[in-house]
Amino acid sequence: MNICVFLSAADLAPRYTVPARDFATRLGKAGHTLVWGGSDTGLMKVVADGVEETGGRLVGVSVDFLAARARQGADEMVIAKDLAERKALLLAKSDAIVVMVGGTGTLDEATEIMELKKHGKHDKPIVLLNTAGFYDGLKSQFRRMEEEGFLPIPLADLVFFAEDGEAALAYLESRRA
């Protein structure tokens, strides 16, 4: 399965990197392909290293202004002209999406991918990996949106919140077509 992972390229604390590495190792050992932003820095590097070292493939989609940070030696690397094209390519190359910890770029990617699913533009499973409770506030906000009628589909049909990499991968594999 080609699993797109949206995540930070920042150097982060072990409370984020250790679980990320665990998820990456599980992904690689299961023979899946990582589809990611292509960066060889920060958490993106941690995940790419873990997948590659355990036998998974790497498909990167970078963007022209970040091309200098793209991972050398990935199985495939595409350089998009802008962030919109990058998101479209990441979605097109993936069978499922996992959102890990990240900043505004990761949040933008997560909400766009959920909006597209909400409108029936794809039916790929989406997981928010809630490492160290990082997405607790967002989870609460989504529940409020659902309760107050802002979501036309049940939240459970839109996104799955996983507390660890094992639960995230188990969920994705259970939805494999």
LUMVOKOL-876606 format. One record per residue: residue number from 1; residue in three letters; x negated, y, z of N, C-alpha, C, O in turn. Coordinates in steps of 0.2 Angstrom, whole numbers, plus 5000, padded with zeros to 4 digits. Atoms other than C-alpha are relative to their C-alpha. Layout:
   num   residuo    n.x    n.y    n.z   ca.x   ca.y   ca.z    c.x    c.y    c.z    o.x    o.y    o.z
   NUM       ala      X      Y      Z      X      Y      Z      X      Y      Z      X      Y      Z
...
//
This chain:
   num   residuo    n.x    n.y    n.z   ca.x   ca.y   ca.z    c.x    c.y    c.z    o.x    o.y    o.z
     1       met   4996   4994   5000   5000   5000   5000   4996   5006   5000   4990   5006   5003
     2       asn   5003   4993   5000   4994   5018   4996   5003   5004   5005   5009   5006   5005
     3       ile   4997   4997   4995   4996   5027   5012   4997   5007   5000   4991   5008   5001
     4       cys   5002   4993   5000   4995   5046   5011   5000   5002   5008   5004   5001   5011
     5       val   5001   4998   4994   4988   5054   5027   4999   5008   5000   4994   5010   4997
     6       phe   5001   4992   4999   4990   5073   5031   4997   5001   5007   5000   4998   5011
     7       leu   5004   4999   4994   4978   5078   5044   4995   5006   5000   4994   5009   4994
     8       ser   5004   4995   4999   4966   5091   5050   4993   4998   4997   4991   4993   4997
     9       ala   5007   5000   5002   4948   5094   5043   4996   5003   5005   4990   5003   5004
    10       ala   5004   4997   4995   4943   5101   5059   4997   4995   5005   4999   4989   5005
    11       asp   5003   5004   4995   4931   5094   5072   5004   5000   5006   5005   5005   5009
    12       leu   4995   5000   4994   4942   5088   5086   4997   4996   5006   4993   4992   5005
    13       ala   5002   5004   4994   4941   5081   5104   5001   4993   4999   5005   4990   4995
    14       pro   4999   5007   5000   4940   5062   5107   5007   4998   5001   5009   4993   4998
    15       arg   4993   5002   4999   4958   5062   5112   5004   4999   4994   5009   4996   4993
    16       tyr   4997   5001   5006   4962   5064   5094   4996   4996   4995   4999   4992   4991
    17       thr   5004   5004   5005   4947   5056   5085   5000   4993   5001   5000   4989   4997
    18       val   4999   5007   4999   4948   5040   5094   5006   4996   4998   5005   4991   4994
    19       pro   4994   5003   5003   4966   5036   5090   5000   5000   4992   5002   4996   4989
    20       ala   5000   5000   5008   4963   5042   5072   4995   4995   4997   4997   4991   4992
    21       arg   5005   5005   5003   4948   5030   5070   5004   4993   5001   5003   4989   4997
    22       asp   4996   5006   4999   4959   5016   5077   5005   4999   4995   5005   4993   4992
    23       phe   4995   5000   5006   4973   5020   5064   4996   4998   4994   4998   4994   4990
    24       ala   5004   5001   5007   4960   5021   5050   4997   4992   5000   4997   4989   4994
    25       thr   5003   5007   5000   4952   5004   5055   5006   4995   4999   5005   4990   4995
    26       arg   4995   5004   5002   4969   4996   5055   5002   5000   4993   5004   4995   4990
    27       leu   4998   4999   5007   4973   5003   5038   4995   4997   4996   4998   4993   4991
    28       gly   5005   5003   5004   4957   4997   5031   5000   4993   5000   5000   4989   4995
    29       lys   4999   5007   4999   4958   4980   5038   5006   4997   4997   5005   4991   4995
    30       ala   4994   5002   5003   4975   4978   5032   5000   5000   4992   5005   4998   4989
    31       gly   5000   5000   5007   4969   4981   5014   5003   5006   4997   5004   5006   4991
    32       his   4996   4994   5003   4978   4998   5012   4995   5005   4997   4989   5005   4998
    33       thr   5004   4994   5003   4972   5013   5002   5002   5006   5004   5008   5008   5004
    34       leu   4999   4994   4998   4970   5029   5010   5000   5006   4995   4996   5006   4991
    35       val   5000   4994   5005   4976   5044   5000   5000   5006   5005   5005   5007   5009
    36       trp   5000   4994   4996   4971   5060   5008   4997   5006   4997   4995   5006   4991
    37       gly   5002   4993   5003   4965   5078   5006   4993   5000   4997   4991   5005   4995
    38       gly   5006   5000   5003   4948   5072   5001   4994   5003   5003   4988   5002   5001
    39       ser   5005   4996   4997   4938   5082   5013   4995   4995   5004   4998   4989   5007
    40       asp   5005   5004   4997   4922   5074   5021   4998   5004   5007   4992   5003   5009
    41       thr   5002   4996   4994   4923   5085   5037   5006   4998   5005   5011   4996   5003
    42       gly   4996   5000   4994   4931   5084   5054   5004   4993   5000   5002   4988   4999
    43       leu   4996   5006   4999   4946   5072   5057   5001   4996   4993   5002   4990   4993
    44       met   4999   5003   5007   4948   5069   5038   4994   4995   4999   4995   4989   4996
    45       lys   5006   5004   5001   4930   5062   5038   5000   4993   5005   4999   4988   5003
    46       val   5000   5005   4995   4933   5051   5054   5005   4995   4997   5003   4989   4997
    47       val   4996   5005   5003   4948   5043   5045   4998   4997   4994   4998   4991   4993
    48       ala   5003   5002   5007   4940   5041   5028   4994   4995   5002   4994   4989   4999
    49       asp   5005   5004   4998   4925   5033   5037   5003   4993   5003   5000   4988   5001
    50       gly   4997   5006   4997   4936   5021   5047   5003   4995   4995   5002   4989   4995
    51       val   4997   5004   5006   4945   5015   5031   4995   4997   4996   4995   4991   4995
    52       glu   5005   5003   5005   4930   5013   5020   4996   4995   5004   4995   4990   5001
    53       glu   5004   5005   4996   4920   5004   5034   5004   4993   5001   5000   4988   5002
    54       thr   4996   5006   4999   4934   4991   5035   5003   4997   4994   5008   4993   4994
    55       gly   4998   5003   5006   4937   4987   5017   5006   5004   4996   5008   5001   4991
    56       gly   4994   4996   5004   4951   5000   5012   4997   5004   4995   4991   5006   4995
    57       arg   5002   4995   5005   4950   5011   4997   5001   5007   5002   5006   5008   5006
    58       leu   4999   4993   4998   4949   5030   4997   5002   5003   4993   4998   5003   4988
    59       val   4997   4996   5005   4959   5041   4985   5001   5007   5003   5005   5008   5007
    60       gly   5000   4993   4998   4955   5059   4988   5003   5005   4995   5003   5004   4989
    61       val   4997   4995   5005   4965   5074   4981   4998   5007   5004   5001   5009   5009
    62       ser   5002   4994   4997   4955   5090   4985   5003   5006   4996   5007   5005   4992
    63       val   4998   4994   5004   4958   5108   4979   4994   5004   4998   4989   5003   5002
    64       asp   5006   4996   5003   4947   5119   4969   4996   5004   5005   4990   5003   5005
    65       phe   5004   4996   4995   4942   5130   4983   4997   4997   5006   4993   4999   5010
    66       leu   5003   5004   4995   4938   5116   4994   4995   4994   4997   4993   4990   5001
    67       ala   5003   5005   5004   4929   5105   4981   4993   4999   5003   4991   4993   5003
    68       ala   5007   5001   4998   4912   5108   4989   5000   4995   5007   4995   4992   5008
    69       arg   5000   5004   4994   4918   5098   5005   5003   4993   4998   5004   4989   5003
    70       ala   4997   5007   5002   4925   5083   4995   4995   4995   5001   4989   4996   5000
    71       arg   5004   5006   4998   4919   5066   5000   4997   4997   4993   5000   4996   4989
    72       gln   5003   5004   5006   4906   5059   4988   5001   4993   5001   5001   4990   5006
    73       gly   4999   5007   5000   4908   5041   4983   5007   4997   5002   5007   4991   5003
    74       ala   4993   5003   4999   4927   5040   4986   5001   4996   4994   4998   4997   4988
    75       asp   4998   5004   5005   4935   5027   4975   5003   5004   4994   5002   5002   4988
    76       glu   4997   4995   5005   4944   5041   4966   5001   5007   5004   5002   5007   5009
    77       met   5000   4993   4998   4943   5060   4968   5003   5004   4995   5000   5004   4989
    78       val   4997   4996   5004   4955   5072   4960   4999   5007   5003   5000   5008   5009
    79       ile   5001   4993   4998   4952   5091   4961   5006   5004   4997   5007   5005   4991
    80       ala   4994   4997   5002   4969   5100   4960   4998   5008   5000   4994   5010   5003
    81       lys   5001   4993   5001   4970   5118   4955   5003   5005   5006   5000   5010   5007
    82       asp   4998   4996   4994   4980   5124   4970   5003   4995   5005   5004   4989   5004
    83       leu   4997   5004   4995   4989   5118   4986   5006   4996   4998   5008   4991   5000
    84       ala   4994   5003   5003   5005   5115   4977   4999   4994   4996   5002   4989   4997
    85       glu   5001   5005   5004   4998   5104   4964   4997   4994   5005   4998   4988   5003
    86       arg   5003   5005   4995   4988   5095   4978   5005   4996   5003   5005   4990   5004
    87       lys   4994   5003   4996   5004   5091   4988   5003   4995   4995   5005   4989   4997
    88       ala   4997   5005   5005   5012   5084   4972   4996   4994   4998   4999   4989   4998
    89       leu   5004   5006   5001   4998   5073   4968   4999   4995   5006   4999   4989   5004
    90       leu   5001   5005   4995   4996   5066   4985   5007   4996   5001   5006   4990   5002
    91       leu   4993   5003   5000   5015   5062   4985   5000   4995   4995   5002   4989   4996
    92       ala   4999   5005   5006   5014   5054   4968   4995   4994   5001   4997   4989   4998
    93       lys   5005   5006   5000   4999   5043   4972   5001   4996   5006   4998   4991   5008
    94       ser   4998   5003   4993   5007   5037   4989   5006   4996   5000   5011   4997   4996
    95       asp   4994   5004   4999   5019   5024   4994   5003   5001   5007   5009   5000   5008
    96       ala   4998   4998   4993   5021   5031   5012   4996   5005   5002   4990   5007   5000
    97       ile   5003   4994   4997   5016   5046   5022   4999   4999   5007   5004   4997   5011
    98       val   5001   5000   4993   5008   5047   5039   4997   5008   5001   4993   5010   4998
    99       val   5002   4993   4998   5006   5065   5047   4997   4999   5007   5000   4997   5012
   100       met   5004   5001   4994   4992   5065   5060   5000   5008   5002   5003   5012   5000
   101       val   5001   4993   4997   4987   5080   5071   4997   5005   4995   4993   5003   4990
   102       gly   5003   4995   5005   4983   5096   5061   5003   5007   5002   5007   5008   5006
   103       gly   4998   4993   5000   4986   5115   5059   5005   5001   4996   5010   4997   4994
   104       thr   4995   4998   5004   4996   5125   5048   5001   4997   4994   5006   4996   4991
   105       gly   5000   5004   5007   4991   5116   5032   5004   4993   5001   5008   4991   4997
   106       thr   4997   5007   4998   4996   5099   5040   5008   5001   5001   5012   4997   4998
   107       leu   4993   4998   4999   5013   5107   5046   5003   5001   4993   5009   4999   4992
   108       asp   4997   4998   5006   5016   5114   5029   5001   4994   4996   5007   4993   4993
   109       glu   4999   5006   5003   5013   5097   5021   5006   4996   5002   5010   4993   4999
   110       ala   4995   5004   4997   5024   5088   5033   5007   5002   4999   5011   4998   4997
   111       thr   4993   4998   5001   5039   5099   5032   5002   5000   4992   5008   4999   4991
   112       glu   4998   5000   5007   5038   5100   5013   5002   4993   4998   5007   4992   4994
   113       ile   4999   5007   5002   5037   5081   5011   5007   4998   5003   5010   4994   5000
   114       met   4994   5002   4997   5052   5079   5023   5006   5004   4996   5011   5001   4995
   115       glu   4995   4996   5003   5062   5093   5014   5001   4996   4993   5007   4996   4991
   116       leu   4999   5004   5007   5059   5083   4997   5004   4994   5001   5008   4992   4997
   117       lys   4996   5006   4998   5065   5067   5006   5007   5002   5001   5012   4998   4999
   118       lys   4993   4998   4998   5080   5076   5013   5005   5001   4994   5011   5000   4994
   119       his   4996   4999   5006   5085   5081   4995   5000   4995   4995   5002   4995   4989
   120       gly   5000   5006   5004   5082   5064   4988   4995   5000   4994   4996   4996   4989
   121       lys   5005   5000   5005   5067   5068   4978   4994   4995   5001   4991   4993   4996
   122       his   5004   5006   4999   5058   5053   4986   5003   4996   5005   5007   4999   5009
   123       asp   4998   5004   4994   5062   5039   4998   4995   4996   5003   4996   4991   5007
   124       lys   5006   5003   4996   5045   5035   5005   5001   5001   5007   5003   5006   5009
   125       pro   5000   4999   4993   5044   5032   5023   4995   5005   5002   4989   5006   5000
   126       ile   5004   4995   4997   5037   5046   5033   4999   4999   5008   5004   4997   5011
   127       val   5002   5001   4993   5028   5044   5050   4997   5006   5003   4992   5008   5000
   128       leu   5004   4995   4996   5023   5058   5062   4997   4996   5006   5000   4993   5010
   129       leu   5004   5004   4995   5009   5050   5072   4999   5005   5006   4995   5010   5006
   130       asn   4999   4995   4995   5012   5059   5089   4994   4998   5005   4995   4997   5011
   131       thr   5006   5001   4996   4994   5057   5096   5000   5005   5006   5000   5011   5005
   132       ala   5001   4996   4994   4992   5063   5114   5006   5005   5001   5005   5010   5004
   133       gly   4994   4996   4999   5010   5070   5113   5000   5007   4995   5004   5011   4997
   134       phe   5001   4994   5004   5004   5083   5099   5007   5002   4997   5008   5008   4997
   135       tyr   4994   4998   5003   5021   5083   5091   5006   5000   5004   5012   5000   5002
   136       asp   4995   5000   4996   5032   5082   5106   5005   5006   4999   5011   5006   4999
   137       gly   4996   4994   5001   5038   5100   5103   5004   5000   4993   5010   5002   4993
   138       leu   4997   5001   5006   5042   5097   5085   5005   4995   5000   5010   4996   4997
   139       lys   4995   5005   4999   5051   5081   5089   5006   5003   5003   5012   5002   5001
   140       ser   4994   4997   4997   5062   5091   5101   5004   5005   4995   5010   5005   4995
   141       gln   4997   4996   5004   5065   5104   5088   5004   4997   4994   5010   4999   4993
   142       phe   4996   5004   5005   5070   5091   5075   5006   4997   5003   5012   4997   5000
   143       arg   4994   5003   4997   5082   5083   5087   5005   5006   5001   5011   5005   5000
   144       arg   4995   4995   5000   5090   5100   5090   5003   5002   4993   5009   5003   4993
   145       met   4998   4999   5007   5091   5103   5071   5006   4995   4999   5011   4996   4996
   146       glu   4995   5006   5001   5100   5086   5070   5007   5001   5004   5012   5001   5001
   147       glu   4994   4999   4995   5112   5089   5085   5004   5006   4998   5010   5006   4999
   148       glu   4996   4994   5001   5117   5107   5079   5002   5000   4992   5004   5005   4990
   149       gly   4998   5000   5007   5120   5101   5061   4996   5003   4994   4998   5004   4989
   150       phe   5004   4997   5005   5105   5108   5052   4997   4994   4995   4994   4996   4990
   151       leu   5003   5005   5004   5100   5091   5045   5006   4996   4997   5010   4993   5000
   152       pro   4994   5003   5003   5112   5083   5032   4999   4992   5000   5004   4988   4998
   153       ile   5001   5008   4999   5104   5065   5035   4998   4999   5007   4995   5004   5010
   154       pro   5003   5001   4993   5100   5057   5052   4993   5001   5000   4989   4999   4996
   155       leu   5007   4999   4999   5083   5061   5059   4997   4994   4999   4991   4994   4996
   156       ala   5003   5006   5000   5079   5043   5060   4999   4998   4992   4995   4994   4991
   157       asp   5000   5001   5007   5082   5042   5041   4994   5004   4996   4992   5003   4991
   158       leu   5005   4996   5003   5070   5056   5038   4993   4999   5002   4988   4999   4998
   159       val   5007   5001   4998   5055   5053   5049   5000   4995   5006   5005   4995   5010
   160       phe   5001   5004   4994   5049   5040   5062   4994   5003   5004   4989   5004   5001
   161       phe   5005   4998   4995   5039   5046   5077   4997   4994   5003   5000   4990   5006
   162       ala   5004   5005   4997   5025   5034   5082   4995   5003   5005   4992   5008   5004
   163       glu   5005   4998   4994   5015   5035   5098   4993   4998   4999   4988   5001   5002
   164       asp   5007   5002   5001   5000   5026   5091   5000   4997   4993   5005   4996   4990
   165       gly   5002   5002   5007   4992   5019   5075   5003   4993   4999   5005   4992   4993
   166       glu   4997   5007   5001   4998   5001   5078   5008   5001   4998   5010   4997   4994
   167       ala   4992   4999   5001   5017   5007   5079   5001   5003   4993   5005   5001   4989
   168       ala   4999   4997   5006   5014   5018   5064   4999   4995   4994   5004   4995   4989
   169       leu   5001   5005   5005   5007   5004   5053   5005   4995   5000   5007   4993   4994
   170       ala   4994   5005   4999   5020   4992   5059   5006   5002   4997   5009   4999   4993
   171       tyr   4994   4997   5003   5034   5003   5054   4999   5001   4992   5004   4999   4989
   172       leu   5001   5000   5007   5026   5006   5037   5001   4994   4996   5004   4993   4991
   173       glu   5000   5007   5003   5023   4988   5033   5007   4997   5000   5009   4993   4996
   174       ser   4993   5003   5000   5041   4984   5038   5005   5003   4995   5010   5000   4993
   175       arg   4997   4997   5005   5047   4996   5025   4997   4999   4993   5000   5002   4988
   176       arg   5004   5002   5007   5036   4989   5011   5005   4997   4995   5009   4993   4997
   177       ala   4995   5002   5005   5046   4987   4995   4998   4993   4997   5001   4991   4993
//
